[in-house]
Amino acid sequence: MAVCPVYTTQSLNSTCSISTPSKTHFSSHHNHLVFYRTSKRTSKRGGSSSCVITCSAGDSQTVVIGLAADSGCGKSTFMRRLTSVFGGAAEPPKGGNPDSNTLISDMTTVICLDDYHSLDRTGRKEKGVTALDPRANDFDLFDERVRDLLDFSIYLDISNEVKFAWKIQRDMAERGHSLESIKASIEARKPDFDAFIDPQKQYADAVIEVLPTQLIPDDNEGKVLRVRLIMKEGVEHFSPVYLFDEGSTISWIPCGRKLTCSYPGIKFSYGPDTYFGHEVSVLEMDGQFDRLDELIYVESHLSNLSTKFYGEVTQQMLKHADFPGSNNGTGLFQTIVGLKIRDLYEQITAIKTAAPLQATKA
């Protein structure tokens, strides 16, 4: 599925109650997260059932983050970077699918909508739908209602050229698929991607856009990437990251004595822009790092990172050096967005905590 929300809270209790609803909902109440879904599982007698799952969020206010992207575009990697920023080991629910991308830790709960497919591959083939089609999923909030519940949203926008190169690498090298079957799968999914997934990027607060490099003429291998972090201006509790001078237009080639760069080098850019009619700040990196320990040089020239200490971005990158994208802008910008989300979470929860105290004093 193309959307993986993460529900971030100080303690999202695992205790859940189940009852039968008359209607499907998804809502958030004060000090309580309620997730309602219709579950249509056919019994041996041919019947069906519905359930409501209610999970308490303890004494804290839950902060909800939404992440959207196409299949194979890095959602799982991003979520693992994000949960790492909050600390604690994120693991699949005990007794559930050990390979699930639904993850639970002390501070975060990731709910991956892959777990809400109502049709398997055979069922989708019989009905002539893809996994992106709402009819193939047991989840009905594919509209603005879910956006209204989000405190912050991110979209991973992978260009067609890079997506194709990635799918070939994953599906041919790792899964043994033929080139023809990969091309057919991409073409079959494209109408649903255009209809249900791609339009979501216009609503995102931050977009990580992955494009072919401009440092190598006519490159089609997809190994060297140009990555843009598009940050919407005016978002509450979120201040865009900037390079050198906020609001200026900057082009920077950092290769030299403090940053090792093999061919084709590294280039950073920063400046104001517009995106679907919104004012945004854009930070761009083209190229890849040779040595992650030297990333501290780049980090020292970036501001509004929301780090707790000098070098935290570099530390997080080194911690997950084996994650996909760790040597280029995808890993760097995913890490930075993770730190910004932690800061947003702390601001929101501080306000929620202070409100009852101020009311008591009044």
MARSEZA-994089 format. One line per field, with one value per residue (C-alpha): residue in three letters; chain; y, z, x. Coordinates in steps of 0.001 Angstrom, whole numbers. Layout:
<recs>
res: ALA, ...
chain: A, ...
c2: Y, ...
c3: Z, ...
c1: X, ...
</recs>
This chain:
<recs>
res: MET, ALA, VAL, CYS, PRO, VAL, TYR, THR, THR, GLN, SER, LEU, ASN, SER, THR, CYS, SER, ILE, SER, THR, PRO, SER, LYS, THR, HIS, PHE, SER, SER, HIS, HIS, ASN, HIS, LEU, VAL, PHE, TYR, ARG, THR, SER, LYS, ARG, THR, SER, LYS, ARG, GLY, GLY, SER, SER, SER, CYS, VAL, ILE, THR, CYS, SER, ALA, GLY, ASP, SER, GLN, THR, VAL, VAL, ILE, GLY, LEU, ALA, ALA, ASP, SER, GLY, CYS, GLY, LYS, SER, THR, PHE, MET, ARG, ARG, LEU, THR, SER, VAL, PHE, GLY, GLY, ALA, ALA, GLU, PRO, PRO, LYS, GLY, GLY, ASN, PRO, ASP, SER, ASN, THR, LEU, ILE, SER, ASP, MET, THR, THR, VAL, ILE, CYS, LEU, ASP, ASP, TYR, HIS, SER, LEU, ASP, ARG, THR, GLY, ARG, LYS, GLU, LYS, GLY, VAL, THR, ALA, LEU, ASP, PRO, ARG, ALA, ASN, ASP, PHE, ASP, LEU, PHE, ASP, GLU, ARG, VAL, ARG, ASP, LEU, LEU, ASP, PHE, SER, ILE, TYR, LEU, ASP, ILE, SER, ASN, GLU, VAL, LYS, PHE, ALA, TRP, LYS, ILE, GLN, ARG, ASP, MET, ALA, GLU, ARG, GLY, HIS, SER, LEU, GLU, SER, ILE, LYS, ALA, SER, ILE, GLU, ALA, ARG, LYS, PRO, ASP, PHE, ASP, ALA, PHE, ILE, ASP, PRO, GLN, LYS, GLN, TYR, ALA, ASP, ALA, VAL, ILE, GLU, VAL, LEU, PRO, THR, GLN, LEU, ILE, PRO, ASP, ASP, ASN, GLU, GLY, LYS, VAL, LEU, ARG, VAL, ARG, LEU, ILE, MET, LYS, GLU, GLY, VAL, GLU, HIS, PHE, SER, PRO, VAL, TYR, LEU, PHE, ASP, GLU, GLY, SER, THR, ILE, SER, TRP, ILE, PRO, CYS, GLY, ARG, LYS, LEU, THR, CYS, SER, TYR, PRO, GLY, ILE, LYS, PHE, SER, TYR, GLY, PRO, ASP, THR, TYR, PHE, GLY, HIS, GLU, VAL, SER, VAL, LEU, GLU, MET, ASP, GLY, GLN, PHE, ASP, ARG, LEU, ASP, GLU, LEU, ILE, TYR, VAL, GLU, SER, HIS, LEU, SER, ASN, LEU, SER, THR, LYS, PHE, TYR, GLY, GLU, VAL, THR, GLN, GLN, MET, LEU, LYS, HIS, ALA, ASP, PHE, PRO, GLY, SER, ASN, ASN, GLY, THR, GLY, LEU, PHE, GLN, THR, ILE, VAL, GLY, LEU, LYS, ILE, ARG, ASP, LEU, TYR, GLU, GLN, ILE, THR, ALA, ILE, LYS, THR, ALA, ALA, PRO, LEU, GLN, ALA, THR, LYS, ALA
chain: A, A, A, A, A, A, A, A, A, A, A, A, A, A, A, A, A, A, A, A, A, A, A, A, A, A, A, A, A, A, A, A, A, A, A, A, A, A, A, A, A, A, A, A, A, A, A, A, A, A, A, A, A, A, A, A, A, A, A, A, A, A, A, A, A, A, A, A, A, A, A, A, A, A, A, A, A, A, A, A, A, A, A, A, A, A, A, A, A, A, A, A, A, A, A, A, A, A, A, A, A, A, A, A, A, A, A, A, A, A, A, A, A, A, A, A, A, A, A, A, A, A, A, A, A, A, A, A, A, A, A, A, A, A, A, A, A, A, A, A, A, A, A, A, A, A, A, A, A, A, A, A, A, A, A, A, A, A, A, A, A, A, A, A, A, A, A, A, A, A, A, A, A, A, A, A, A, A, A, A, A, A, A, A, A, A, A, A, A, A, A, A, A, A, A, A, A, A, A, A, A, A, A, A, A, A, A, A, A, A, A, A, A, A, A, A, A, A, A, A, A, A, A, A, A, A, A, A, A, A, A, A, A, A, A, A, A, A, A, A, A, A, A, A, A, A, A, A, A, A, A, A, A, A, A, A, A, A, A, A, A, A, A, A, A, A, A, A, A, A, A, A, A, A, A, A, A, A, A, A, A, A, A, A, A, A, A, A, A, A, A, A, A, A, A, A, A, A, A, A, A, A, A, A, A, A, A, A, A, A, A, A, A, A, A, A, A, A, A, A, A, A, A, A, A, A, A, A, A, A, A, A, A, A, A, A, A, A, A, A, A, A, A, A, A, A, A, A, A, A, A, A, A, A, A, A, A, A, A, A, A, A
c2: 0, 3511, 5205, 4407, 6718, 6802, 7580, 9205, 9386, 9042, 5804, 4186, 1336, -2061, -2670, -2622, -3225, -4632, -4004, -3921, -590, 395, 2586, 2905, 5854, 7069, 9689, 11136, 12179, 14083, 11821, 8926, 7503, 5584, 3613, 2212, -46, -2296, -5856, -8037, -11519, -14279, -17079, -20747, -20207, -17365, -14601, -11397, -9386, -5853, -4654, -1479, -1351, 1223, 1925, 4162, 6772, 6993, 10432, 12144, 13667, 11623, 13287, 11842, 11894, 10774, 9370, 8636, 7220, 4593, 999, 464, 4154, 4026, 4321, 1460, 2832, 6299, 4923, 3034, 6211, 8135, 5637, 5561, 9334, 8867, 6044, 2507, -624, -635, -4148, -5770, -6561, -9746, -12683, -10939, -11045, -10800, -9215, -6516, -2861, -2077, -1257, -551, 999, 2864, 6197, 5379, 3160, 2768, 1504, 316, 27, -3003, -4818, -3624, -5251, -6993, -8781, -10822, -10990, -13657, -11695, -8499, -10321, -11813, -8422, -6560, -4041, -3114, -2846, 944, 795, 1528, -1507, -3731, -2398, -2718, 973, 3656, 6931, 7742, 11378, 14638, 13154, 11470, 14648, 16544, 14199, 14711, 17003, 16764, 14986, 13834, 12618, 10641, 11597, 9309, 10199, 7591, 7106, 6459, 4357, 2112, 1677, 857, -1658, -3419, -3665, -4938, -7184, -8625, -8905, -9747, -11378, -12973, -11193, -10704, -7263, -7732, -8531, -5472, -3190, -4728, -4255, -592, 105, -1718, 321, 3712, 4706, 3975, 5701, 8793, 8692, 7824, 8366, 11123, 13807, 13523, 15352, 18713, 18510, 17422, 19681, 18257, 16427, 14456, 14426, 11990, 12682, 11574, 13359, 16439, 15883, 13079, 13874, 11441, 9194, 6400, 4037, 5749, 5162, 8842, 10874, 14476, 14822, 17863, 18537, 20735, 22388, 24297, 27713, 28737, 25250, 25438, 24053, 23560, 25853, 24893, 23962, 26373, 26524, 29458, 32317, 31885, 33000, 33476, 31524, 29440, 27069, 25267, 22661, 21485, 19125, 19940, 19496, 18751, 16568, 13729, 13649, 11132, 11551, 13169, 15194, 16786, 19935, 21576, 24194, 26156, 28823, 29901, 28508, 27715, 24256, 23739, 27382, 27225, 29145, 26663, 26487, 23902, 22264, 20110, 17654, 16124, 13400, 11048, 10902, 8886, 9040, 9505, 10612, 13734, 14633, 16751, 19394, 19689, 19531, 22491, 24691, 23803, 25643, 24911, 21205, 20756, 18637, 18092, 18408, 19239, 16334, 14514, 14294, 12694, 10352, 9154, 8639, 6607, 4595, 3442, 3418, 136, 1599, 2330, 5909, 6516, 7819, 10385, 12968, 10442, 9266, 12754, 14404, 11529, 11901, 15682, 15361, 12811, 15306, 18031, 15708, 15013, 18758, 19221, 16435, 18033, 21444, 20048, 17875, 20742, 22956, 20219, 19568, 23257, 24003, 22208, 23762, 27256, 26587, 25486, 28642, 30816
c3: 0, -649, 2703, 5992, 8851, 12032, 15269, 17653, 21359, 24685, 25279, 22891, 25005, 23397, 25215, 22673, 22986, 20133, 19479, 16522, 14781, 12484, 10399, 9582, 11118, 11921, 14641, 17336, 20728, 23578, 25237, 23185, 19778, 18245, 15072, 13488, 10465, 8775, 8617, 6114, 6630, 5240, 7707, 6829, 6797, 4331, 6835, 7489, 10555, 11466, 14339, 16039, 17466, 20239, 21500, 24482, 24149, 27889, 29502, 26535, 23371, 20291, 17393, 13981, 11059, 7548, 4927, 1336, -1680, -4368, -3769, -3471, -2917, 524, 3003, 5179, 5273, 6152, 9004, 10425, 10340, 12015, 14818, 15436, 16002, 18767, 20346, 21354, 19239, 16837, 16216, 14608, 17035, 18993, 17625, 14284, 10934, 11668, 8248, 8737, 8375, 11231, 14043, 17763, 20138, 23446, 21690, 18301, 16564, 12790, 11132, 7613, 5351, 3604, 6500, 5321, 1895, 1530, -1649, -2155, -5500, -6807, -5709, -7309, -10549, -10595, -10026, -12352, -9738, -8376, -4736, -5028, -5744, -2691, -3661, -2885, 655, 3876, 4673, 3467, 4321, 965, 1096, 2980, 6254, 6987, 6066, 8666, 11352, 10500, 12429, 9652, 6306, 4033, 444, -1177, -4855, -6954, -10644, -13204, -14371, -10880, -9880, -12898, -12098, -8457, -9373, -11754, -9004, -6432, -8550, -10886, -8592, -5373, -6513, -9846, -11950, -15680, -17232, -19225, -16113, -14309, -17214, -17375, -13621, -13790, -16704, -15007, -11817, -13463, -13875, -10203, -9121, -11098, -9670, -5996, -4987, -6978, -6175, -2464, -2856, -3344, 242, 1900, 4310, 3107, -110, -773, -4540, -6122, -9661, -12031, -11499, -13512, -12870, -15455, -18940, -20158, -17104, -16995, -14370, -11402, -9132, -8660, -7597, -7348, -4296, -3392, 36, -593, 2626, 2798, 4443, 7207, 8671, 12412, 14571, 11489, 10343, 7032, 6996, 5138, 3746, 4770, 4573, 5056, 2049, -246, -3408, -2895, -5043, -3231, -4296, -973, -2431, -1312, 1735, 4154, 1977, -183, -3547, -6305, -9767, -10450, -7226, -5020, -5479, -3031, -3872, -1757, -2349, -2335, -4842, -5322, -5311, -6283, -5457, -2049, -1032, -249, 556, -1420, -328, -3006, -3083, -6290, -5969, -3207, -197, -235, 3542, 5898, 8759, 6691, 6540, 9652, 7343, 5400, 8579, 10033, 7156, 7539, 9973, 11575, 11769, 15174, 16437, 20149, 19776, 17200, 14787, 15479, 11774, 11048, 14005, 12767, 9244, 10511, 12759, 9721, 7123, 5741, 5001, 1345, 364, 3189, 799, -926, -393, 234, 3512, 4480, 3944, 5514, 8608, 8690, 8337, 11158, 13433, 12429, 13273, 16702, 17303, 16092, 18426, 21400, 20646, 20295, 23409, 25449, 24452, 25233, 28599, 29536, 28606, 31612, 34012, 32712, 32996, 36614, 37481, 35845
c1: 0, 1147, 534, 2265, 1231, 3291, 1489, 3952, 3221, 4964, 3102, 659, -651, -1014, -4301, -7128, -10854, -12902, -16584, -18953, -19642, -22463, -20183, -16495, -14643, -11155, -11010, -8766, -10138, -8508, -5919, -7217, -6505, -9363, -8831, -11927, -11875, -14363, -13114, -14933, -13624, -15792, -16366, -16710, -20479, -20155, -20899, -18940, -18033, -16973, -14841, -13717, -10194, -9724, -6178, -5546, -2816, -2236, -2010, -348, -1739, -977, 827, 22, 2445, 1461, 3823, 2804, 4652, 4393, 5474, 9226, 10012, 11589, 8691, 9944, 13489, 12203, 10107, 13055, 15141, 12321, 11734, 15498, 15503, 12910, 14930, 14057, 13968, 10999, 9698, 6648, 3794, 4449, 2507, 1944, 3694, 7452, 8022, 5369, 6308, 3934, 6383, 6017, 8547, 8389, 7866, 6357, 3861, 4037, 868, 1586, -1441, 59, -1589, -5015, -5120, -8487, -7370, -4232, -2399, -4780, -7850, -6578, -5874, -9384, -11012, -8653, -7414, -4004, -2923, -3270, -6995, -9219, -11344, -8350, -7997, -9965, -9572, -11972, -10217, -8652, -9741, -9332, -10640, -7335, -5415, -7444, -6080, -2409, -89, 2504, 2746, 5569, 5565, 8394, 8341, 10524, 10837, 9804, 13398, 14737, 11721, 12234, 15944, 15120, 12419, 14772, 17376, 14871, 12675, 15298, 18299, 16449, 13204, 14158, 11525, 12023, 12492, 9276, 7226, 8623, 7708, 4210, 3726, 4747, 2410, -483, -87, 431, -3271, -3990, -780, -1784, -5316, -4753, -1113, 563, -2093, -1229, 2087, 385, -933, 2337, 4201, 7523, 8378, 11565, 11925, 14401, 15608, 18388, 21681, 22565, 26269, 26562, 25210, 22513, 22876, 20280, 21691, 20050, 23048, 23913, 20880, 19742, 17489, 15382, 13861, 10821, 9622, 6348, 6540, 4125, 3588, 2940, 5772, 7997, 10819, 12491, 16165, 18421, 21962, 24194, 21658, 17900, 15858, 18854, 19620, 22759, 24837, 27663, 30227, 31726, 34345, 37860, 40033, 37180, 34933, 36196, 34419, 35027, 33498, 31050, 31354, 28683, 26654, 24241, 21625, 19158, 16559, 12913, 10419, 6713, 5148, 1504, 866, 2555, 5677, 8441, 12132, 14105, 17355, 18984, 21865, 23246, 25887, 26953, 29239, 32444, 32891, 29947, 32187, 32961, 29266, 29842, 31368, 28101, 26017, 27932, 26745, 23052, 20762, 17362, 18230, 16520, 19414, 20036, 23809, 26466, 26912, 23618, 22745, 26121, 25719, 22318, 23662, 26632, 24330, 22374, 25141, 23788, 20327, 19492, 20361, 22807, 25468, 23228, 20500, 17718, 19235, 20416, 17034, 15084, 17268, 16797, 13018, 13045, 14792, 12330, 9417, 10906, 11096, 7515, 6368, 8093, 6580, 3047, 3184, 4664, 1731, -800, 793, 956, -2679, -4304, -1768, -2526, -6250, -5802, -3854, -6527
</recs>
